[in-house]
Structures are given as structure tokens and as C-alpha cells.
Amino acid sequence: MANIVLNSLVKKYGNTTAVHGIDLQVKDGEFVVLVGPSGCGKSTTLRMIAGLEDISGGTISIDGRVVNEAEPKDRNIAMVFQNYAIYPHMTVAQNIGFGLYTSKLPESEKKKRIEETAKILGLESLLGRRPSQLSGGQRQRVAIGRAMVRNPAAFLFDEPLSNLDAQLRTQMRLEIKRLHQRLGTTIVFVTHDQVEAMTMADRIVVMRDGRILQVGTPMELYDNPADIFTARFIGSPTMNLLPARLVDKAGHHAAELNGLGASVAVSAGGISGAQGAEVLLGVRPHDLVVSSQGNGIQGLSLSGTVSVVEPLGSETLVHLDVGGASVIASAPGKVIPKAGERVAVNASAGSLYLFDSKSERALCRM
């Protein structure tokens, strides 16, 4: 196992900067997920750690050793790619053992490692098959096995589940998580899927435009997003954001929603801004609950017209038109409002967020 430290890491392609001097520490045995939209620099960062991309500035250290100039084979790491990168003309056993062919291990030890790795991944009965005879999930396990068999200090995963169907993705998420719990090896995992990030990571690194916006545990990012981008990217469905402005009501701060005739009290210590400042009020769909009428709770109460409903069994997502604004709320699974119906939605004060419209930074949790 190993820790990985990125210090002021930069990547440039000509005059274009893809990664802007990022700093990150991955602890020994930690499962860290880099997440963000396409083009945010997450895969480029991973490839620099692997040695597949030259760095333009800064340093990469693995287990205390600066590896800026080290060849990929000398970094004691293994990478699993999106497209599996397994050899079609080789058997499962040959693919898994490929990284051992140039080692000086005895043949008996190589065979033992291949068989042990296949057993861990549930591939014992498939060792004689070729990739064309395997399912997508089995091919991905072979790719993981080829990385595992070398006993690397760290695993790097570059969107390894994106080619699988929904059911297989869920299955492989669990298998990779179990594998990490069993081996305890450092893992850096890249994905654009926030569900993968939330369910697998010890810590999540949110990236945008080649910069790190926030680092934290899944629940830290979900409960306390540092900015609008993180708030909307982490959590599904995405957070509702309603335009508002700061006002003074009887000596108390409040966020008054634009054109909706509703306001929410803001604690005096929660904000520092001029009266009339433009803000965004955030509320997650799971915290905005459909009811037959406003319940008078301290927090947010709105009413709107149902446009679309999405029954999911355990709950129903309800899309509303609230004074021209699109809002997503939730209802119990057996409560399915009809399109065109007028309903009330409520959220408690503790589930609300306030963001600065200009800087997009979080102001407070309300």
C-alpha cells in the first residue's frame, strides 16, 4: 500500500491548461474518487499519476518518493481502463498473468497467483476462456485481476464501469468495494457518475475546469456543499435552486423568493451581505415534501402545479411549476399526484441552503 501526494500539479497542452496546480493527499489504503463532468481534468490527473501523461509543473509522490520522471512500470501501481484493455487472443488465465510474464518469479508461483486472483474475483471456472466468450462484467473482472496479480501499492481506475449496463454497474460497484475492503490497497477512482462516487468513496474530490472545488466524505459533500456546482452535482435528483434576495423584516434577515410570495428567515450570523443582495435558496428534492396544504412549519412553504410525476416505488418524484420556476419535490411511494393538480410542498428550515448568486459560494445552511 502507499500514499499518493499531488503538489501544485499542472498539465498544459500548448497554451491550454487542463489541470491548474491542484493539491491532493490520498492516504495509505484510502478509496478516493475523482468526480466531475467530462473535460474537468480528472482522467488527465489519473494518467499523470500513472505516468501515462507528462506533467507540466508540480510534483507527484508515491509512498514518499517523487515519481515525476519515473516510468509507469517503476511506480508500483496498476491501472484499470474504461475499455478493459485485455487481449482477445489470450485466455483469461493468460490475461490475468500477463503482468507476471517478465517477472523472475518461478512458474509455480505465477500459477498460484493467477489461481488465487481468479478465486477472489470468481473467475476460477473461466480461466480457459477467451474474452469473446465473456460478459462485460466478466471482462472487467479479468482487467481487475490483471492489475491485482502484481500486488501493486495502488490501483488507478479510469471510469471502469461506464461500458456496463445499469444492473452490472451496480454489481461491479459492490464487487470493487468488497475488493478494497478485503485488500486494503490505495485506490484512486475516476468517474462522472455521482452515484458511483457516493456509494464507493472514503473521500470524494469534486473537480471542475481543471480545479478541485471541494474534498470530503460523501456525506460531508452532500450535507455541506461549498458551492453551487458541488450542491447540484452531488445528490440525485439535483438540488433545487430558487432565486431570492436578502431583505430585512422587522429587524430580522430573510431571503425573499423572487416572484413567489414566500420568504425564509435567515439567522443573523448566517450571512453578511447588503439588503437586496441576490442569492439562491437551495433545497434538495427529498427534503421538499408534497402535502395537501401548507403545514405552517418554520422553513419553506410553496404551492405549484404538477407537471410530471415519476413513481419509483419507495417514493414519487413530483415535478412542479411554481410561479414559472421548475421545482422537484418528493412524495411517499403510494402518493401519486396527477398532472395539472395543485399541491403544496414544504421543507423544514434545517434542510435549506443559501448561496451567493455572483460568487456561487455557499453562505449558510438554514
Order of alpha helices (4+ residues) and beta strands (2+ residues): beta-beta-beta-alpha-beta-beta-beta-alpha-alpha-alpha-beta-alpha-beta-alpha-beta-beta-alpha-alpha-beta-beta-beta-beta-beta-beta-beta-beta-beta-beta-beta
